[in-house]
Amino acid sequence: MKKMSLSSLLPAGAEYVELKQQENRSQGLNYLNGTLVQNSNSFSGGIMSRTFTNGVWGLASSADMSTASMQKVIKKAVSNAKLLSRSVNKGKLILPSTAAQGEYLFYSKKTPVSTAEKIEFLGALDKYIADKYPDLSTRRVFVQQQETEKYILTNDGGAMHTMTPKSVIGIVLMLNHQGESLIHYDIIGGFGQFEDNFSDPALCFPVIDKLYSELMDKKDAVFARAGTFDCVLDAKLAGILSHEAIGHTTEADFVLGGSIAGEYLDQPVASEILTLIDLAHSWDGKTCPVPVFIDDEGTEAKDCVIIQDGILKSYMHNKESAMLLGHELTGNARAYSYSDEPLIRMRNTMIVPGKDKLQDMIASIEDGYYLISSSNGQADATSEFMFGVGLGYEVKNGKIGKAIKETTISGVAFDLLKTVSMISDDMQWTGSGMCGKKQLISVGMGGPAIKCKVNMGGK
């Protein structure tokens, strides 16, 4: 993409102007039962300008990325804002600014892997599954790659050039058992290009073996009992709970729209041993699954400590919500495509690891469950949630027992977090997730396992 210059394009008297140039590139490869059924590449790109005048936004976009088109798009965005301000004039409002400049290009330094080599890699995984586990009814392995490259310029001094890649491999195993179709899957990889995440098919074989073993456990699965039980939520499930049921309620646009979190600022909402953070880009000296150094409003991205020692401390913000609530900027404005407006979005939401060992947490349960993965779920602005559990086990007298059939857990997340009594000392990230708040966008979810009281669905 050609580097932009905003100063030569700005119309006179503009209060606040953003200019974005963006390309989204993706590739999909898919093997189903030994046959390559997908080999696709896609690309989208263009420019967008957004302006803020008299308290209202104007936006315009175009797939034409020429300089002349940029001038037209900016002029149109200014015109749209002025037109709206005639009927919704809020007076002159000054957006806060912590403008930042930087270039963050995460291209791999390794030798590029061709499409043919990726297909060969998937073929090796498929052959391993077919040879070792011939009893499966269906096997599927796939690659999904995404690259998002963008320039952001703002007239308050923001300037950003980023290229953020993600590459994952999915493995899906299915088995017909006594008239029932059993399925189990996992997705590995995340931040980085293919050659950063996958070097040898054999390194994926232990993941396949574990998946198959867990699928076999489902053959003898029993129904969970309905009621409230002591449970250990493994890291992936705890991460989804943090994102869906807590994270969304603390996005400031949801708070302004009536989220229950608006009533809880500086109040206890969780056990005092729990801290929950939306990280900008790094944790423990390592890059997070979705690193955001500067957001799509040119704002410096900072970690947002949502819950600290059980107390709700802050919300995630863009410029407008920070202005309306009088809070500090956090750099959470993000957009998926060139034509999308930036929304308040999570980046890498995690519970901070504790001091307990996972095995000790399980051993502390006399009669309960160890819940590992989610199949689906939803939550609302009250933090009430319902998630499907794709894999879980009974725990009796501190020992893992039989697998349970797919079930659901439900409740109010802020109430559940108050029951957290143990937090494991390990840390796991899920980097393959996509959040669907108006626009699909990559998010990171992570943390440790937590022990808490959970309302289980039964037969």
C-alpha positions as CSV (number, residue, x, y, z in Angstrom):
1,M,0.0,0.0,0.0
2,K,1.1,3.5,-0.7
3,K,1.9,5.6,2.3
4,M,-0.5,8.5,2.9
5,S,-0.1,12.2,3.8
6,L,-3.0,13.7,5.6
7,S,-1.7,17.3,5.9
8,S,-2.1,18.0,2.2
9,L,-5.6,16.6,2.1
10,L,-7.2,18.3,5.2
11,P,-10.0,20.7,4.4
12,A,-9.9,24.1,6.2
13,G,-11.7,24.3,9.6
14,A,-12.0,20.5,10.2
15,E,-12.3,19.8,13.9
16,Y,-11.2,16.1,13.9
17,V,-10.4,13.9,10.9
18,E,-9.2,10.3,10.5
19,L,-8.0,8.7,7.3
20,K,-7.6,5.0,7.0
21,Q,-6.2,2.9,4.2
22,Q,-6.6,-0.9,4.8
23,E,-6.2,-4.3,3.1
24,N,-7.5,-7.6,4.4
25,R,-6.0,-10.7,2.9
26,S,-7.0,-14.3,3.7
27,Q,-6.4,-17.9,2.6
28,G,-8.4,-21.0,3.3
29,L,-7.3,-24.7,2.7
30,N,-9.5,-27.6,3.7
31,Y,-9.1,-31.4,3.6
32,L,-12.2,-33.5,4.1
33,N,-11.6,-37.3,4.4
34,G,-8.5,-37.1,2.2
35,T,-9.9,-34.7,-0.4
36,L,-8.8,-31.1,-0.8
37,V,-12.2,-29.4,-0.9
38,Q,-11.1,-25.8,-0.5
39,N,-8.2,-23.7,-1.9
40,S,-9.3,-20.1,-1.7
41,N,-7.7,-16.6,-1.5
42,S,-9.5,-13.4,-0.9
43,F,-8.6,-9.7,-0.7
44,S,-10.5,-6.5,0.1
45,G,-9.1,-3.0,0.5
46,G,-9.9,0.6,0.4
47,I,-10.0,3.9,2.3
48,M,-12.2,5.5,4.9
49,S,-12.4,8.9,6.4
50,R,-14.3,9.8,9.6
51,T,-14.8,13.3,11.0
52,F,-16.3,14.8,14.2
53,T,-18.1,18.1,14.0
54,N,-20.4,19.6,16.6
55,G,-20.7,16.3,18.5
56,V,-21.6,14.1,15.5
57,W,-19.7,11.8,13.2
58,G,-19.5,11.8,9.4
59,L,-18.1,8.9,7.5
60,A,-17.3,8.0,3.9
61,S,-15.4,5.3,2.2
62,S,-14.2,4.0,-1.2
63,A,-12.4,1.1,-2.7
64,D,-10.4,3.5,-4.8
65,M,-7.2,4.3,-3.0
66,S,-5.9,7.1,-5.2
67,T,-5.0,10.5,-3.8
68,A,-7.9,12.1,-5.6
69,S,-10.2,9.6,-4.1
70,M,-8.8,10.3,-0.6
71,Q,-9.6,14.0,-1.1
72,K,-13.2,13.2,-2.2
73,V,-13.7,10.8,0.7
74,I,-12.5,13.3,3.4
75,K,-14.6,16.1,1.8
76,K,-17.7,13.8,1.8
77,A,-17.1,12.7,5.5
78,V,-16.9,16.4,6.5
79,S,-20.0,17.2,4.5
80,N,-21.9,14.2,6.1
81,A,-21.0,15.4,9.6
82,K,-22.1,19.0,8.9
83,L,-25.4,17.7,7.5
84,L,-26.1,15.6,10.5
85,S,-25.1,18.4,12.9
86,R,-28.0,20.6,11.5
87,S,-30.5,18.3,13.2
88,V,-28.3,16.8,16.0
89,N,-26.1,19.7,17.0
90,K,-24.6,18.9,20.4
91,G,-22.3,22.0,20.4
92,K,-18.6,22.0,20.0
93,L,-17.2,19.0,21.9
94,I,-13.4,18.3,22.2
95,L,-12.4,14.7,21.9
96,P,-9.6,13.6,24.2
97,S,-6.3,12.7,22.6
98,T,-3.3,10.5,23.5
99,A,-2.0,10.4,19.9
100,A,0.7,7.9,19.1
101,Q,2.9,7.2,16.1
102,G,4.5,3.9,15.2
103,E,5.1,1.1,12.6
104,Y,4.4,-2.5,13.7
105,L,4.8,-4.9,10.8
106,F,4.8,-8.6,11.8
107,Y,6.0,-10.2,8.6
108,S,7.7,-13.5,9.2
109,K,11.5,-13.6,9.1
110,K,11.4,-17.2,8.0
111,T,11.4,-18.6,4.5
112,P,7.9,-18.2,3.1
113,V,5.8,-21.4,2.8
114,S,4.1,-21.8,-0.6
115,T,0.5,-22.9,-1.0
116,A,1.6,-26.2,-2.3
117,E,3.7,-26.8,0.8
118,K,0.7,-25.9,3.0
119,I,-1.4,-28.4,1.1
120,E,1.3,-31.0,1.6
121,F,1.4,-30.2,5.3
122,L,-2.4,-30.7,5.6
123,G,-2.1,-33.9,3.6
124,A,0.4,-35.3,6.1
125,L,-2.0,-34.6,9.0
126,D,-4.9,-36.2,7.2
127,K,-2.8,-39.3,6.4
128,Y,-1.7,-39.6,10.0
129,I,-5.3,-39.5,11.2
130,A,-6.5,-41.9,8.5
131,D,-3.7,-44.5,9.1
132,K,-3.9,-44.4,12.9
133,Y,-7.6,-44.0,13.5
134,P,-9.5,-45.8,10.7
135,D,-12.6,-46.1,12.9
136,L,-13.5,-42.4,12.5
137,S,-16.5,-41.6,10.3
138,T,-15.2,-38.2,9.3
139,R,-11.9,-36.3,9.6
140,R,-11.3,-32.7,8.6
141,V,-8.2,-30.6,8.7
142,F,-8.0,-27.0,7.6
143,V,-5.8,-23.9,7.4
144,Q,-7.2,-20.4,7.8
145,Q,-4.8,-17.4,7.4
146,Q,-5.6,-13.7,7.8
147,E,-3.5,-10.6,7.3
148,T,-4.7,-7.1,8.1
149,E,-2.5,-4.2,6.9
150,K,-3.5,-0.6,7.6
151,Y,-2.4,3.0,7.7
152,I,-4.2,5.3,10.2
153,L,-3.6,9.1,10.2
154,T,-5.4,11.6,12.4
155,N,-5.2,15.4,12.5
156,D,-4.4,15.3,16.2
157,G,-1.1,13.6,15.5
158,G,-1.9,9.9,15.3
159,A,0.0,7.9,12.7
160,M,0.2,4.1,12.4
161,H,1.2,1.5,10.0
162,T,0.6,-2.1,11.0
163,M,0.4,-5.6,9.5
164,T,-1.0,-8.2,11.9
165,P,-1.2,-11.8,10.8
166,K,-3.0,-14.8,12.1
167,S,-2.7,-18.5,11.0
168,V,-4.5,-21.5,12.5
169,I,-4.9,-25.2,11.8
170,G,-8.2,-26.8,12.7
171,I,-8.6,-30.5,13.4
172,V,-12.1,-32.1,13.5
173,L,-12.8,-35.8,14.3
174,M,-16.1,-37.5,14.2
175,L,-17.3,-41.0,15.2
176,N,-20.5,-42.8,14.8
177,H,-21.3,-44.7,18.1
178,Q,-24.6,-46.5,18.7
179,G,-26.5,-44.3,16.4
180,E,-25.1,-41.1,17.8
181,S,-22.6,-38.9,16.0
182,L,-19.8,-37.8,18.4
183,I,-17.6,-34.9,17.4
184,H,-14.5,-33.3,18.9
185,Y,-12.2,-30.6,17.6
186,D,-9.4,-28.2,18.4
187,I,-7.8,-25.2,16.7
188,I,-4.1,-24.5,17.1
189,G,-2.0,-21.6,16.2
190,G,-2.9,-17.9,16.3
191,F,-0.7,-14.8,16.0
192,G,1.9,-15.0,13.2
193,Q,2.2,-16.2,9.6
194,F,2.0,-19.9,8.8
195,E,5.8,-20.4,8.8
196,D,6.0,-18.9,12.3
197,N,3.4,-21.3,13.8
198,F,3.9,-24.5,11.8
199,S,7.2,-26.1,10.9
200,D,6.6,-29.9,11.0
201,P,3.4,-31.9,10.8
202,A,4.7,-34.3,13.4
203,L,4.5,-31.5,16.0
204,C,0.7,-31.6,15.5
205,F,0.4,-35.4,16.1
206,P,0.2,-35.2,19.9
207,V,-2.7,-32.8,19.5
208,I,-4.5,-35.3,17.2
209,D,-3.8,-38.1,19.7
210,K,-5.2,-36.1,22.6
211,L,-8.3,-35.2,20.6
212,Y,-8.9,-38.9,19.7
213,S,-8.5,-40.0,23.3
214,E,-11.0,-37.4,24.5
215,L,-13.4,-38.4,21.7
216,M,-13.2,-42.0,22.9
217,D,-14.1,-40.8,26.4
218,K,-17.3,-39.4,24.9
219,K,-18.4,-43.0,24.0
220,D,-19.0,-43.7,27.7
221,A,-20.2,-40.2,28.6
222,V,-23.0,-39.8,31.2
223,F,-25.5,-37.0,31.7
224,A,-24.5,-34.2,34.0
225,R,-26.9,-33.6,36.9
226,A,-28.8,-30.4,37.1
227,G,-27.9,-28.0,39.9
228,T,-25.1,-25.9,41.4
229,F,-21.8,-27.7,41.9
230,D,-18.2,-26.9,42.7
231,C,-16.4,-26.9,39.3
232,V,-13.1,-26.2,37.8
233,L,-13.4,-24.2,34.5
234,D,-10.3,-24.9,32.4
235,A,-8.5,-21.9,30.9
236,K,-10.3,-21.9,27.5
237,L,-13.8,-21.9,29.1
238,A,-12.7,-19.4,31.7
239,G,-11.4,-17.2,28.9
240,I,-14.7,-17.3,27.0
241,L,-16.6,-16.4,30.2
242,S,-14.3,-13.4,30.7
243,H,-14.8,-12.2,27.2
244,E,-18.5,-12.8,26.6
245,A,-20.0,-12.3,30.0
246,I,-17.7,-9.7,31.6
247,G,-15.8,-8.1,28.8
248,H,-18.8,-7.0,26.8
249,T,-20.6,-5.5,29.8
250,T,-17.5,-3.3,30.5
251,E,-17.2,-1.9,26.9
252,A,-18.1,1.8,27.5
253,D,-20.6,2.0,24.7
254,F,-22.5,-0.9,26.3
255,V,-22.2,0.9,29.7
256,L,-23.6,4.1,28.1
257,G,-26.4,1.9,26.7
258,G,-27.4,0.5,30.1
259,S,-25.0,-2.3,30.9
260,I,-25.2,-3.5,34.5
261,A,-21.5,-2.7,34.8
262,G,-22.5,1.0,34.8
263,E,-23.8,0.5,38.4
264,Y,-20.7,-1.3,39.7
265,L,-17.7,1.0,39.2
266,D,-15.4,0.8,42.2
267,Q,-17.7,-1.8,43.7
268,P,-16.8,-5.5,44.5
269,V,-17.9,-7.7,41.6
270,A,-15.7,-10.8,42.1
271,S,-13.6,-12.7,44.6
272,E,-10.8,-10.6,46.0
273,I,-8.3,-13.1,44.5
274,L,-9.4,-12.3,41.0
275,T,-8.0,-9.7,38.6
276,L,-9.1,-9.4,35.0
277,I,-7.3,-7.3,32.3
278,D,-7.8,-6.4,28.7
279,L,-4.2,-6.3,27.5
280,A,-3.1,-4.1,24.7
281,H,-0.2,-6.1,23.2
282,S,2.1,-7.9,25.7
283,W,2.1,-10.0,28.8
284,D,5.0,-11.4,30.8
285,G,7.4,-10.2,28.1
286,K,5.5,-12.0,25.3
287,T,3.4,-10.7,22.5
288,C,-0.4,-11.4,22.9
289,P,-2.5,-13.1,20.3
290,V,-3.9,-9.8,19.0
291,P,-1.3,-7.1,19.6
292,V,-2.6,-3.5,19.4
293,F,0.0,-0.8,20.0
294,I,-2.1,2.0,18.5
295,D,-5.8,1.8,17.9
296,D,-7.9,2.8,14.9
297,E,-8.3,6.3,16.2
298,G,-4.5,6.8,16.5
299,T,-4.6,6.5,20.3
300,E,-1.9,4.8,22.2
301,A,-3.2,1.4,23.3
302,K,-2.8,0.7,27.0
303,D,-3.7,-2.2,29.3
304,C,-7.2,-1.8,30.8
305,V,-7.5,-3.3,34.3
306,I,-11.2,-4.1,34.4
307,I,-11.3,-5.9,37.7
308,Q,-8.5,-5.6,40.3
309,D,-8.6,-7.7,43.4
310,G,-12.3,-8.2,42.9
311,I,-13.2,-4.5,42.4
312,L,-14.5,-3.2,39.1
313,K,-12.0,-0.5,38.3
314,S,-12.5,0.7,34.7
315,Y,-14.2,0.3,31.3
316,M,-12.7,0.0,27.8
317,H,-13.0,3.2,25.8
318,N,-12.8,5.0,22.5
319,K,-12.4,8.7,22.2
320,E,-16.1,9.6,22.4
321,S,-17.0,7.3,25.4
322,A,-13.9,8.6,27.3
323,M,-15.1,12.2,26.6
324,L,-18.7,11.4,27.7
325,L,-17.7,9.6,30.9
326,G,-14.6,11.7,31.7
327,H,-12.3,8.7,31.8
328,E,-8.8,8.1,30.4
329,L,-8.4,6.7,27.0
330,T,-7.5,3.0,26.7
331,G,-7.1,2.5,22.9
332,N,-9.9,0.0,22.4
333,A,-11.2,1.5,19.1
334,R,-10.9,-1.2,16.4
335,A,-12.5,-1.9,13.0
336,Y,-12.5,-5.0,10.8
337,S,-12.5,-3.7,7.3
338,Y,-11.6,-0.5,5.5
339,S,-15.3,0.7,5.4
340,D,-16.1,-0.1,9.0
341,E,-16.2,2.6,11.7
342,P,-14.0,1.9,14.8
343,L,-16.0,0.4,17.7
344,I,-15.0,-0.3,21.3
345,R,-13.6,-3.8,21.1
346,M,-11.6,-6.1,23.3
347,R,-8.1,-7.0,22.4
348,N,-6.7,-9.7,24.7
349,T,-8.9,-10.4,27.7
350,M,-7.5,-12.5,30.5
351,I,-7.8,-13.4,34.2
352,V,-4.4,-13.0,35.9
353,P,-2.9,-16.4,37.0
354,G,-3.1,-17.3,40.7
355,K,-1.0,-19.5,42.9
356,D,-2.8,-22.8,42.8
357,K,-1.9,-26.0,40.9
358,L,-4.6,-27.4,38.6
359,Q,-4.3,-30.9,40.1
360,D,-4.8,-29.4,43.6
361,M,-7.9,-27.6,42.4
362,I,-9.4,-30.8,41.0
363,A,-8.4,-32.7,44.1
364,S,-10.3,-30.2,46.3
365,I,-13.6,-31.2,44.7
366,E,-15.6,-33.9,46.4
367,D,-18.5,-34.0,44.0
368,G,-18.5,-31.7,41.0
369,Y,-17.2,-31.3,37.5
370,Y,-14.1,-30.4,35.5
371,L,-15.3,-28.4,32.4
372,I,-12.8,-28.0,29.6
373,S,-14.2,-26.5,26.4
374,S,-17.2,-24.6,25.2
375,S,-19.3,-25.4,22.1
376,N,-21.3,-22.2,21.9
377,G,-22.7,-19.5,24.1
378,Q,-24.3,-16.1,24.6
379,A,-24.4,-13.4,27.2
380,D,-26.2,-10.1,27.7
381,A,-25.8,-6.6,29.2
382,T,-26.7,-7.9,32.7
383,S,-23.8,-10.4,32.5
384,E,-26.3,-13.3,32.4
385,F,-24.8,-16.1,30.3
386,M,-25.5,-19.5,28.9
387,F,-22.6,-21.6,27.4
388,G,-22.6,-25.0,25.9
389,V,-20.0,-27.4,27.3
390,G,-18.4,-29.5,24.6
391,L,-16.0,-31.5,26.9
392,G,-16.2,-32.1,30.6
393,Y,-15.7,-34.7,33.2
394,E,-17.2,-35.8,36.5
395,V,-15.0,-35.3,39.6
396,K,-15.6,-37.6,42.6
397,N,-13.6,-37.5,45.7
398,G,-10.9,-35.4,44.0
399,K,-10.5,-37.7,41.0
400,I,-11.5,-37.2,37.4
401,G,-14.2,-39.7,36.4
402,K,-16.3,-40.3,33.3
403,A,-16.8,-37.8,30.6
404,I,-20.2,-36.0,30.5
405,K,-22.4,-35.6,27.5
406,E,-22.6,-32.1,26.0
407,T,-24.5,-29.8,28.4
408,T,-24.9,-26.2,29.4
409,I,-23.8,-23.9,32.2
410,S,-25.7,-20.7,33.0
411,G,-25.9,-17.9,35.5
412,V,-24.9,-14.3,36.1
413,A,-21.2,-13.8,35.6
414,F,-20.6,-11.2,38.3
415,D,-22.2,-13.6,40.8
416,L,-20.2,-16.5,39.6
417,L,-16.9,-14.6,39.9
418,K,-17.7,-13.9,43.5
419,T,-17.5,-17.7,44.2
420,V,-14.0,-18.1,42.7
421,S,-11.9,-19.8,45.4
422,M,-8.9,-21.0,43.5
423,I,-7.0,-19.8,40.4
424,S,-4.3,-21.9,38.7
425,D,-0.8,-20.6,38.3
426,D,-0.5,-21.4,34.6
427,M,-1.5,-19.3,31.6
428,Q,-3.1,-20.4,28.3
429,W,-4.1,-18.2,25.3
430,T,-6.7,-18.9,22.6
431,G,-5.7,-16.9,19.6
432,S,-8.2,-18.2,17.0
433,G,-11.3,-16.4,18.3
434,M,-13.4,-14.0,16.4
435,C,-15.9,-11.6,18.1
436,G,-19.1,-10.7,16.3
437,K,-20.1,-7.3,17.8
438,K,-21.5,-5.7,14.6
439,Q,-18.2,-6.6,12.8
440,L,-16.2,-9.8,13.1
441,I,-12.8,-9.1,14.5
442,S,-9.9,-11.2,15.9
443,V,-9.6,-11.3,19.7
444,G,-7.4,-13.0,22.2
445,M,-8.8,-14.8,25.3
446,G,-6.8,-16.4,28.0
447,G,-5.8,-17.0,31.5
448,P,-5.7,-19.8,34.1
449,A,-8.3,-22.3,35.3
450,I,-10.6,-21.2,38.0
451,K,-12.6,-23.1,40.7
452,C,-16.0,-21.7,41.3
453,K,-19.7,-22.7,41.8
454,V,-21.5,-23.3,38.5
455,N,-25.1,-23.9,37.6
456,M,-25.2,-27.0,35.5
457,G,-27.9,-28.1,33.0
458,G,-29.0,-31.7,33.4
459,K,-30.7,-34.4,31.3
